[in-house]
Amino acid sequence: MNRRHFLTTALAAALSPIAAQTGRAPRIILRSSWQTVNIGDIAHTPGVLALLEKHLPDVEVRLWPSKVDNGVDEMLMKRFPKLIILKREDLKQAFEECDFLLHGSGPSLVAQNDVVKWSEATSKPYGVYGITVAAQGSASTKPSSDSAIAKTIKVLSGAQFAFFRDSVSLGLVKQLGCTCPILEFGPDGAFATDLRDDEKALAFLKEHGLEEGKFLCCIGRLRFTPYWKIKPGMKFDEKKHARNEAMKEHDLGPLRQAIIEVVKQTDMKVLLCPEDASQMEVNKDNFYDKLPEDVKAKVVWRPNYWLTGEAISTYVRSAGLFGAEMHSPIMCIGNGVPAIVCRWTEQTSKGLMWHDIGLDEWLFNMDVESEIPGIVPAVLAMAKDPAAAKAKAAKGLAVVHERQRATMEIVGKSAEAAKA
């Protein structure tokens, strides 16, 4: 029995006798499930649920979601049959019966107002698991004003613990005077996502001649997600659109060149696939349509969106992934698959978690011109030496696993204390 398994088993054993003595295990409300047009936003929830299942198997979990449409609720219930998904009318009873609220992983303290609502209504404790906090004046999608970030710091200060998915966020909240007693690095919950839809994935791969271990995945994105194209009622944002148009060749040209070199220098194929529902178009316009004809023969463009299970079932059969997204790489590393991240300032500091888990060689800042020439060689190295790439991914995953164990131990102790 290794140390990690021993500690996990010991924690579960410690909780079980208490549950037997008091008649029940702790009850946690997981506030999560932010939207379903992005497989990364979907992945936050099953990732944290999988961690709770593994490390705190006796704890009862009730999910308080923002969105579980588009088949996501069925997908979650298939994987977690004991899960209770709360509807609006269930909240009053859940507030009365549950002991602890856990704000799930996300791009910010997404449900800050709901955390306050829980605290004010129940006076019961809460914790925060794996978020990013952006500084005022950053070029993130939702820059924080002085008053907004002050409110966030106040809510974080009232938590039992707050885990941040990148060291920049952790440093920022400390600098801003957050007084939460436990402030630590805690990986994005999506690292633990283990959903699968092998049937759909295998059918697609067979149809397009993609053999296991013989292809790389590539994802393109724009500086700002054009939500006006994929979310009903969202207004066109001229400023963001202009920024996207100005930067798309700068950002995606190097990735397109990587695709070309992989096809020309190796026997690998390349699958162009989406992380959100806008990226099929991005991949076609900026990659596929601009490829030389002889290269296109070994490149597959996926024309439709998919859910997280099918995506992971595809990623685990690939030799690795590269691109301008974050959560597909997270899910890849979480499943032992190599992944290269290209980032820019509009994406906040979340990409820097690659530094935090020791994968600096696979992190490229597109706002630093001197880093861009390294992208093609890194992708080629991944394609030419899959064994070395997998070994590197495994080292990053070991860091993640240790932090998952440590953070879940704190979650378990906090929930148990709240029940007592």
ZAMARGU-4260 file (C-alpha; in steps of 0.2 Angstrom, whole numbers, plus 5000, padded with zeros to 4 digits):
<rodrens>
0) 5000/5000/5000 | 5008/5017/4995 | 5008/5032/5005 | 4994/5041/4995 | 4982/5026/4996
5) 4986/5024/5014 | 4982/5042/5018 | 4966/5042/5008 | 4960/5026/5016 | 4964/5033/5033
10) 4954/5048/5030 | 4939/5038/5024 | 4941/5027/5039 | 4941/5041/5051 | 4925/5048/5044
15) 4916/5032/5044 | 4916/5028/5063 | 4910/5046/5066 | 4896/5044/5054 | 4891/5028/5062
20) 4891/5036/5079 | 4881/5051/5074 | 4869/5042/5062 | 4875/5050/5046 | 4889/5057/5036
25) 4892/5075/5032 | 4881/5083/5019 | 4889/5095/5007 | 4881/5107/4994 | 4892/5108/4979
30) 4889/5125/4970 | 4895/5122/4953 | 4890/5118/4934 | 4892/5136/4927 | 4887/5133/4908
35) 4886/5119/4895 | 4892/5127/4879 | 4910/5123/4885 | 4916/5106/4889 | 4928/5114/4902
40) 4915/5122/4911 | 4905/5106/4911 | 4921/5097/4918 | 4923/5107/4934 | 4908/5098/4942
45) 4912/5079/4938 | 4930/5083/4942 | 4926/5089/4960 | 4912/5075/4962 | 4925/5062/4957
50) 4937/5069/4970 | 4924/5069/4984 | 4919/5051/4979 | 4937/5045/4980 | 4943/5054/4995
55) 4927/5056/5005 | 4916/5042/5000 | 4904/5043/5014 | 4899/5061/5012 | 4882/5065/5004
60) 4884/5078/4990 | 4870/5088/4983 | 4873/5098/4967 | 4867/5116/4966 | 4869/5120/4947
65) 4868/5135/4936 | 4866/5125/4920 | 4864/5106/4917 | 4855/5106/4901 | 4860/5099/4884
70) 4861/5082/4891 | 4874/5086/4905 | 4862/5081/4919 | 4860/5064/4912 | 4878/5062/4909
75) 4882/5067/4928 | 4868/5055/4934 | 4875/5040/4924 | 4892/5043/4932 | 4886/5048/4949
80) 4870/5038/4952 | 4869/5044/4971 | 4870/5062/4966 | 4856/5074/4971 | 4854/5088/4958
85) 4845/5102/4967 | 4831/5112/4958 | 4826/5130/4964 | 4812/5123/4975 | 4824/5111/4984
90) 4835/5125/4990 | 4826/5129/5006 | 4826/5111/5012 | 4844/5108/5007 | 4850/5124/5016
95) 4841/5116/5032 | 4848/5099/5030 | 4866/5102/5023 | 4881/5106/5034 | 4893/5114/5022
100) 4894/5123/5006 | 4908/5120/4994 | 4910/5132/4979 | 4917/5122/4965 | 4931/5126/4953
105) 4929/5140/4941 | 4936/5155/4932 | 4932/5166/4947 | 4921/5166/4963 | 4907/5163/4950
110) 4893/5161/4963 | 4899/5174/4975 | 4881/5180/4979 | 4875/5162/4982 | 4889/5159/4994
115) 4884/5175/5004 | 4865/5169/5003 | 4870/5153/5011 | 4880/5161/5024 | 4867/5174/5029
120) 4853/5161/5028 | 4861/5147/5038 | 4877/5154/5047 | 4885/5138/5042 | 4903/5137/5035
125) 4909/5136/5017 | 4924/5133/5007 | 4931/5137/4990 | 4939/5124/4978 | 4951/5129/4964
130) 4947/5146/4957 | 4956/5160/4949 | 4955/5178/4955 | 4959/5192/4942 | 4967/5209/4947
135) 4959/5225/4944 | 4964/5232/4926 | 4969/5214/4920 | 4963/5210/4902 | 4952/5196/4908
140) 4935/5194/4901 | 4928/5201/4916 | 4940/5214/4924 | 4937/5217/4942 | 4934/5234/4949
145) 4940/5240/4966 | 4924/5237/4974 | 4920/5220/4966 | 4937/5213/4971 | 4935/5220/4988
150) 4919/5211/4990 | 4927/5195/4983 | 4941/5196/4996 | 4928/5199/5010 | 4918/5183/5005
155) 4935/5173/5003 | 4940/5179/5020 | 4924/5171/5028 | 4928/5154/5021 | 4935/5139/5030
160) 4948/5137/5016 | 4951/5144/4999 | 4961/5135/4986 | 4967/5143/4970 | 4971/5135/4954
165) 4986/5146/4950 | 4999/5154/4961 | 4996/5171/4954 | 4978/5171/4961 | 4985/5164/4977
170) 4998/5178/4978 | 4985/5191/4974 | 4972/5187/4987 | 4986/5187/5000 | 4992/5204/4994
175) 4975/5211/4995 | 4973/5205/5013 | 4962/5190/5013 | 4961/5183/5030 | 4954/5165/5026
180) 4964/5154/5038 | 4969/5141/5024 | 4975/5149/5008 | 4984/5136/4996 | 4986/5131/4979
185) 4973/5118/4974 | 4972/5112/4956 | 4957/5115/4945 | 4944/5102/4948 | 4943/5097/4930
190) 4960/5087/4932 | 4950/5074/4941 | 4936/5072/4927 | 4935/5054/4922 | 4919/5054/4911
195) 4919/5043/4896 | 4908/5040/4880 | 4919/5027/4872 | 4905/5022/4860 | 4904/5039/4851
200) 4922/5042/4852 | 4927/5025/4844 | 4914/5027/4830 | 4920/5045/4826 | 4939/5039/4826
205) 4934/5024/4815 | 4924/5034/4802 | 4939/5046/4800 | 4953/5034/4800 | 4961/5040/4816
210) 4971/5026/4825 | 4975/5025/4843 | 4991/5034/4847 | 4993/5040/4829 | 4985/5057/4830
215) 4987/5073/4840 | 4972/5084/4844 | 4973/5103/4841 | 4961/5117/4847 | 4960/5135/4841
220) 4952/5149/4850 | 4950/5168/4848 | 4955/5180/4861 | 4937/5182/4867 | 4924/5168/4866
225) 4911/5175/4854 | 4897/5171/4865 | 4885/5181/4854 | 4886/5167/4842 | 4882/5152/4854
230) 4872/5160/4868 | 4854/5165/4864 | 4851/5184/4869 | 4870/5188/4870 | 4873/5205/4861
235) 4887/5207/4848 | 4902/5215/4856 | 4911/5225/4843 | 4926/5229/4854 | 4929/5210/4857
240) 4926/5206/4839 | 4939/5218/4833 | 4952/5212/4846 | 4948/5194/4839 | 4950/5199/4821
245) 4966/5209/4825 | 4975/5194/4834 | 4968/5178/4826 | 4983/5176/4813 | 4996/5181/4826
250) 4989/5168/4839 | 4983/5154/4827 | 4996/5155/4813 | 5010/5146/4824 | 4998/5132/4828
255) 4993/5130/4810 | 5012/5129/4806 | 5013/5116/4820 | 5000/5106/4811 | 5009/5107/4795
260) 5025/5101/4802 | 5018/5087/4811 | 5010/5080/4795 | 5026/5083/4785 | 5038/5076/4798
265) 5029/5062/4806 | 5016/5048/4803 | 5004/5057/4815 | 4987/5064/4809 | 4979/5079/4817
270) 4961/5081/4824 | 4954/5098/4824 | 4942/5098/4839 | 4932/5111/4849 | 4932/5115/4868
275) 4917/5127/4866 | 4903/5128/4854 | 4911/5142/4844 | 4927/5133/4840 | 4922/5122/4825
280) 4921/5138/4815 | 4937/5144/4822 | 4946/5128/4818 | 4939/5128/4800 | 4942/5146/4796
285) 4960/5148/4803 | 4967/5130/4802 | 4959/5118/4790 | 4954/5130/4776 | 4972/5138/4775
290) 4981/5121/4775 | 4990/5115/4759 | 4980/5102/4750 | 4993/5088/4753 | 4992/5092/4772
295) 4973/5092/4773 | 4973/5073/4768 | 4980/5069/4786 | 4970/5082/4795 | 4952/5079/4802
300) 4940/5094/4805 | 4927/5090/4818 | 4911/5099/4812 | 4900/5097/4828 | 4901/5101/4846
305) 4903/5087/4859 | 4901/5083/4877 | 4915/5080/4890 | 4914/5061/4890 | 4916/5059/4871
310) 4930/5072/4871 | 4940/5063/4885 | 4937/5046/4877 | 4945/5054/4861 | 4959/5063/4870
315) 4965/5047/4879 | 4967/5038/4862 | 4978/5052/4855 | 4996/5055/4857 | 4993/5072/4864
320) 4985/5089/4862 | 4991/5107/4858 | 4981/5123/4856 | 4975/5139/4864 | 4963/5132/4876
325) 4965/5127/4895 | 4953/5114/4900 | 4956/5101/4887 | 4974/5101/4892 | 4969/5100/4910
330) 4958/5085/4906 | 4972/5077/4896 | 4985/5079/4910 | 4972/5072/4922 | 4971/5057/4912
335) 4990/5055/4908 | 4989/5063/4891 | 5003/5076/4886 | 4996/5093/4883 | 5003/5110/4877
340) 4995/5126/4882 | 4996/5143/4873 | 4989/5157/4882 | 4987/5176/4882 | 4982/5189/4895
345) 4963/5189/4891 | 4963/5172/4898 | 4968/5178/4915 | 4982/5169/4925 | 4974/5152/4924
350) 4987/5145/4911 | 5001/5148/4924 | 4995/5133/4933 | 5006/5124/4920 | 5021/5132/4929
355) 5013/5127/4946 | 5013/5108/4941 | 5030/5108/4933 | 5025/5109/4915 | 5034/5125/4910
360) 5041/5118/4894 | 5023/5115/4888 | 5017/5133/4892 | 5018/5147/4879 | 5013/5165/4882
365) 5007/5172/4865 | 5010/5190/4872 | 5029/5187/4873 | 5035/5186/4855 | 5051/5177/4860
370) 5041/5162/4866 | 5031/5159/4850 | 5045/5151/4840 | 5046/5137/4853 | 5029/5131/4849
375) 5032/5121/4833 | 5048/5112/4841 | 5038/5107/4856 | 5023/5100/4846 | 5035/5090/4835
380) 5044/5083/4851 | 5028/5077/4857 | 5024/5069/4841 | 5041/5061/4838 | 5044/5054/4856
385) 5027/5049/4863 | 5035/5040/4878 | 5045/5055/4884 | 5030/5066/4882 | 5019/5054/4893
390) 5033/5053/4906 | 5033/5072/4907 | 5014/5072/4908 | 5015/5059/4922 | 5026/5070/4933
395) 5014/5085/4931 | 5000/5073/4936 | 5009/5067/4952 | 5010/5085/4958 | 4991/5087/4955
400) 4987/5071/4964 | 4997/5076/4979 | 4988/5092/4980 | 4971/5084/4977 | 4974/5072/4992
405) 4979/5087/5003 | 4965/5098/4999 | 4952/5085/5000 | 4958/5080/5017 | 4954/5098/5022
410) 4937/5098/5014 | 4933/5082/5024 | 4938/5089/5041 | 4929/5105/5038 | 4913/5096/5033
415) 4914/5085/5048 | 4917/5099/5060 | 4902/5108/5053 | 4891/5093/5056 | 4897/5091/5074
</rodrens>
